[in-house]
């Protein structure tokens, strides 16, 4: 429920601080449950917030860990979304080529 409340807080209210806090709580919960798939989902959600905050290093680190976890459990369904987060970050931080 915390993850979904974080998603709602982020998507509807764009409250990055509240969403981040809910994501951190979710991350602690899912790590404690040893659920790598949901840990990966939370990490990507956190990466979206980090991207909007302009924190490229954190964004890359979170997505990299999420990709690793999803690869370990064989769940590739979320990979396109993870790659989108990285692509969106690159568009924001890299100068356009001409």
Secondary structure, DSSP 8 states (H G I E B T S, - for coil): -HHHHHHHIIIII--HHHHHHHHHHHHHHHHHTT-HHHHHHHHHHHHHHHHHTT-HHHHHHHHHHHHHHHHHHT--TTHHHHHHHHHHHHHHHS----
